[in-house]
Amino acid sequence: MPHKSKKKIVFIIVEGPSDDEALGVILSRLFDENEVYVEIMHGDITTDKNVSPGNIVSKIGDLVKKYASSTHYKVSDFQQVIHLIDMDGAYIPDDAVICDETQKTPYYSATEIRTAKRENIIIRNHKKRENIDRICFQGKIWNSIPYRAYYMSANLDHVLYDKLNSTEAEKEEDSLVFARTYKNRLDDFLVFISDSEFSVCDDFSASWKYIRTEKHSLERHSNLGLCFAEIREKRKETTEITEQALPSD
């Protein structure tokens, strides 16, 4: 059995390894009073063929339970679950999905998705938004662990690097550059994620209502900054106290 720390666990769910590489070390340092664990899904739970609005909450809970079982933790050891979701244009009108035989994989822009398999993308979008509708205001996982879903639109690469349709190699390279840029500049990261043009950070409920209308789920938006509101305030207070304690010239 591992040594039990007094730190609470912040359990973070991301869709791929490059997501972890971009944000893992930054989040660990922001939540330095807690033990951060990043669960890499290697895919999108909201489009999984075995996931539906009826079971998605329990499926997410199962991820946490599996980790808890393997590490001998219990519900009370968790502070919160943070779930980062790529929107992938899930809420756009069906007529914004364009049939284009030259696009063997979906090609995203801020206004449309071009694909050789139009019907498949429409079906995927409908499934994805039904599942997101179920979890976007979900407040608890596994009975009592606080849970919040945050979005990256159209995806994490779009928000963090202002790029769409990146290759796996480009995602890998960009994630490493991003982590190097901000891992020792946490306050700059908080400004970037909370105060940029893409930031939808005034109100949690309103941020989810916004992203699910018109073509916003294809445009560059994120409400992740809301996740760090309390941390940001504490860091400001600490900075102010430190500055006040410094001797004046």
C-alpha positions in Angstrom: 0.0 0.0 0.0 1.4 3.4 -1.0 2.2 6.0 1.7 -0.8 8.1 2.3 -0.2 11.8 1.9 -2.4 14.4 3.5 -2.7 16.0 0.0 -6.1 15.6 -1.8 -6.1 14.2 -5.3 -7.1 16.4 -8.3 -8.1 13.9 -11.0 -7.8 15.4 -14.5 -9.2 13.7 -17.6 -7.8 14.6 -21.0 -8.2 13.1 -24.4 -4.7 12.4 -25.5 -1.0 12.3 -24.4 -0.2 15.7 -26.0 -2.9 17.3 -23.9 -1.1 15.9 -20.8 2.3 17.1 -22.1 0.9 20.6 -22.7 -0.9 21.1 -19.4 0.2 18.3 -16.9 3.2 20.0 -15.4 1.4 23.4 -15.3 -1.6 22.0 -13.6 0.6 20.1 -11.1 2.3 23.4 -10.1 -1.0 25.4 -9.9 -2.5 22.7 -7.7 0.7 22.4 -5.6 -1.2 21.8 -2.4 -2.8 18.7 -3.9 -1.7 15.5 -5.6 -2.5 15.9 -9.4 -3.2 12.8 -11.4 -3.8 13.0 -15.2 -6.0 10.3 -16.8 -5.3 10.1 -20.5 -8.3 8.8 -22.3 -6.6 8.1 -25.7 -9.9 9.0 -27.3 -13.1 10.9 -26.7 -15.5 9.4 -24.1 -18.4 11.5 -25.5 -18.2 9.7 -28.8 -17.4 6.2 -27.5 -19.8 3.7 -29.0 -20.4 2.2 -25.6 -21.3 5.5 -23.9 -24.7 7.1 -23.9 -26.4 9.9 -21.9 -27.7 7.1 -19.6 -24.3 5.8 -18.6 -21.7 8.5 -19.2 -21.7 9.7 -15.6 -21.1 6.2 -14.3 -18.5 5.6 -17.0 -16.5 8.7 -15.9 -17.0 7.6 -12.3 -15.5 4.2 -13.2 -12.3 5.9 -14.4 -11.9 7.4 -11.0 -12.8 4.1 -9.2 -10.3 2.2 -11.2 -7.5 4.6 -10.3 -8.6 4.6 -6.6 -8.7 0.8 -6.5 -5.2 0.5 -8.0 -3.7 3.0 -5.5 -5.8 2.1 -2.4 -7.5 5.5 -2.2 -11.1 6.2 -1.3 -13.7 8.8 -2.2 -12.7 11.1 0.6 -9.1 11.2 -0.8 -10.3 13.2 -3.9 -10.7 16.9 -4.0 -12.2 17.2 -7.4 -12.4 15.7 -11.0 -11.6 18.1 -13.9 -12.7 16.9 -17.3 -11.3 18.7 -20.4 -13.5 18.2 -23.5 -12.7 19.0 -27.1 -15.9 20.4 -28.7 -15.0 19.4 -32.3 -17.9 21.5 -33.7 -20.4 19.1 -32.1 -23.2 21.7 -31.9 -23.0 23.2 -35.4 -26.0 22.9 -37.7 -26.0 19.8 -39.9 -25.7 22.0 -43.0 -22.3 23.2 -41.8 -21.0 19.7 -42.3 -19.9 19.8 -46.0 -19.3 16.7 -48.2 -15.8 17.0 -49.7 -14.4 13.8 -51.3 -10.9 15.1 -51.0 -11.0 15.2 -47.2 -10.4 11.6 -46.0 -10.3 12.9 -42.4 -12.4 15.7 -41.2 -11.1 19.2 -42.0 -12.1 21.9 -39.5 -12.5 25.6 -40.0 -14.2 28.2 -37.8 -17.4 27.9 -39.9 -17.6 24.3 -41.2 -16.4 20.8 -41.2 -15.4 19.3 -44.6 -15.4 15.5 -44.8 -15.8 12.7 -47.3 -18.0 11.0 -44.7 -20.6 13.6 -44.1 -23.3 11.4 -42.6 -20.8 9.8 -40.2 -19.8 13.3 -38.8 -23.4 14.3 -38.4 -24.2 11.2 -36.5 -21.0 11.7 -34.4 -22.0 15.3 -33.6 -25.5 14.3 -32.5 -24.1 11.6 -30.2 -21.4 13.9 -28.8 -23.8 16.7 -28.0 -26.3 14.4 -26.3 -23.5 13.1 -24.0 -22.1 16.6 -23.4 -25.6 17.9 -22.5 -25.7 15.2 -19.9 -22.4 16.1 -18.2 -21.7 19.8 -18.8 -23.7 20.7 -15.6 -22.9 17.5 -13.7 -21.6 18.5 -10.2 -20.6 15.2 -8.7 -18.9 11.9 -9.7 -18.8 8.6 -7.8 -21.5 9.8 -5.3 -19.8 12.8 -3.8 -16.5 13.9 -5.6 -16.9 17.4 -7.1 -16.8 17.2 -10.9 -16.6 20.0 -13.5 -16.4 19.7 -17.3 -14.5 22.4 -19.2 -14.2 22.8 -22.9 -11.7 23.5 -25.6 -13.1 24.6 -28.9 -12.7 23.4 -31.5 -10.0 21.5 -29.6 -7.1 21.9 -27.3 -4.6 22.8 -30.1 -7.0 25.4 -31.3 -7.2 27.1 -27.9 -3.6 26.8 -26.8 -1.8 27.2 -30.1 -4.4 28.8 -32.4 -4.1 25.8 -34.8 -6.6 23.6 -36.4 -6.0 20.2 -38.2 -2.6 19.6 -36.6 -0.8 16.3 -37.2 0.1 14.1 -34.3 3.8 15.3 -34.7 2.7 18.9 -34.7 0.6 18.4 -31.6 3.6 16.7 -29.8 5.9 19.6 -30.7 3.5 22.3 -29.9 2.6 20.8 -26.5 6.3 20.6 -25.5 6.9 24.2 -26.5 3.7 25.3 -24.6 4.8 23.5 -21.4 8.3 24.9 -21.6 6.9 28.4 -22.1 4.5 28.4 -19.1 5.7 25.9 -16.5 7.8 28.6 -14.7 5.4 31.4 -15.6 2.2 30.3 -13.9 0.7 33.8 -13.6 1.3 34.4 -17.3 -0.5 31.1 -18.0 -3.5 32.2 -15.9 -3.7 35.5 -17.8 -3.5 33.6 -21.1 -6.2 31.1 -20.3 -8.5 33.5 -18.4 -8.2 36.8 -20.1 -7.6 36.1 -23.8 -10.1 36.8 -26.6 -11.0 33.2 -26.6 -11.7 33.0 -22.8 -15.4 32.6 -21.9 -14.9 33.0 -18.1 -17.6 35.2 -16.7 -20.0 32.5 -15.5 -19.8 28.7 -15.7 -23.4 28.1 -16.7 -23.4 30.9 -19.2 -20.2 29.7 -20.7 -21.7 26.3 -21.5 -24.9 27.8 -22.9 -22.7 30.0 -25.2 -20.6 27.2 -26.6 -23.7 25.1 -27.5 -25.2 27.8 -29.7 -24.6 28.8 -33.3 -21.1 27.8 -34.6 -19.3 28.6 -31.4 -18.2 24.9 -30.9 -16.0 25.3 -34.0 -14.7 28.8 -33.1 -11.8 29.3 -30.7 -13.2 29.4 -27.2 -12.5 27.9 -23.8 -14.0 28.2 -20.3 -11.0 26.5 -18.6 -10.0 29.8 -16.9 -13.0 29.4 -14.6 -11.2 26.3 -13.1 -8.5 28.6 -11.7 -10.4 31.5 -10.3 -9.8 30.7 -6.7 -6.1 29.8 -7.3 -5.7 33.1 -9.2 -7.1 35.1 -6.3 -4.9 33.3 -3.8 -1.8 34.0 -5.9 -2.7 37.7 -6.2 -3.2 37.9 -2.4 0.2 36.2 -1.8 1.9 38.5 -4.3 0.3 41.6 -2.6 1.4 40.4 0.9 5.0 39.7 -0.4 5.2 43.2 -2.0 3.9 44.8 1.2 6.6 43.0 3.2 9.4 44.2 1.0 11.4 47.2 2.3 10.6 50.4 0.5 13.4 52.5 -1.1 
